């Protein structure tokens, strides 16, 4: 959920430098035109499909591993590959929508996402599934940034508050329904397809979205859009691959020298990316990343929070799934139902934090969220150590609820807190960078599972269950450490969020 909550703030079309805010062509439907509500239903359904796709896959991972005899490295890439492709393409997708039209890019994205879902569902081997997931992530990066940009161009200002509130409900619904839907589809083994329906269910939804989107969505674009920074796209993608690929495959391959060299070399690529972005700014004022944003203390701190938060969540959710289904031997349905209290707690706290708590207590709400997540993790470590492989679902409820409440206090208000001191002309670029950074962190966290989880299991002797329990506890201590860093960095956020830069 969290990896998408901020994404929904990406494209509300505040104008970067050189763009006219909210300019669109042709004119949006008149306020009395019912087509805008049909257009909203289409794009909200597509956003929901993307939100669910992340959580629905996690719950089916053990089934995929057994059915395809996939290595743990491949399993990591099924999740990390999607996150990496999504992260690398988010800023580019938003720019392309500004340049070529948001309706056009939305339709390209949802068509490609649907096709990639079919390829995932019919994958013949782990390699094909990983490649299809990469394509799916890239297509999501074309589709998702257009969603709020289309709303901004379609709805008058006085209606947007209601529409954005509906999106909050969609985020909560996606968090709750994803794991349960994935568990049911996997458990039912529809037509003997085992895990494959979790992807194939996207086909009728995607096809309907393409047909209805072509008819009801109004085209819009920024008339003075910035040019696409292709060199920047290549450099940032290359740097990410050089860092994450060795982390994900290193354990399987015995940590070869070339892996360490690639990870070290990624620092040089990122340095080259920064140098090129400075040059691009001087040359034509259209870099992929507006580097001057990092001079804003709250924004720089917020980016650090997003990155580390993404790492924590990337580690936790994959390890949690493997712990329950492989270590404890639970069915997908039992694992999915176990996660329900967590999802409900996240949704409840997210709504409460934005409406009631943040206006009164400001930054302290986010820091309380980090402390609550740490408390929940410590409770979980204690419960796991006490009961071992004999732990029951009800014994996990308290730590999961405490964790969920903490996460909800962070994910909902974080974007506004980060953007509060950002100059308005750069808020669009800043929003895209926030979301990209969290997705990078998520992919990095998934890669680090090789070190913090499988590193313990590899050295264990005896039954699988106790080894997975030990690995789970070890990984959770790492997540606790990351959240402690997040708590400290949050002191650099503004004590009270001033007028948010994004036009909700």
Secondary structure, 3 states (H helix, E strand, C coil): CHHHHHHHHCCCCCCCCCCCCCCCCCCCCCCCCCHHHHHHHHHHHHHHHHHHHHHHHHHHHHHHHHHHCCCHHHHHHHHHHHHHHHHHHHHHHHHHHHHHCHHHHHHHHHHHHHHHHHHHHCCCCHHHHHHHHHHHHHHHHHHHHHHHHHHHHHCCHHHHHHHHHHHHHHHHHHHHHHHHHHHHHHHHCHHHCCCCHHHHHHHHHHHHHHHHHHHHCCCCCCCCCCCCCHHHHHHHHHHHHHHHHHHHHCCCCCCCHHHHHHHHHHHHHHHHHHHHHHHHHHHHCCCCCCHHHHHCHHHHHHHHHHHHHHHHHHHHHHHHHHHHHHHCCCCHHHHHHHCHHHHHHHHHHHHHHHHHHHHHHCHHHHHHHHHHHHHHHHHHHHHHHHHHHHCCHHHHHHHHHHHHHHHHHHHCCHHHHHHCCCCHHHHHHHHHHHHHHHHHHHHHHHHHHHHHCHHHHHCCCCCHHHHHHHHHHHHHHHHHHHHHHHHHHHHHCCCCCCCCCCCC
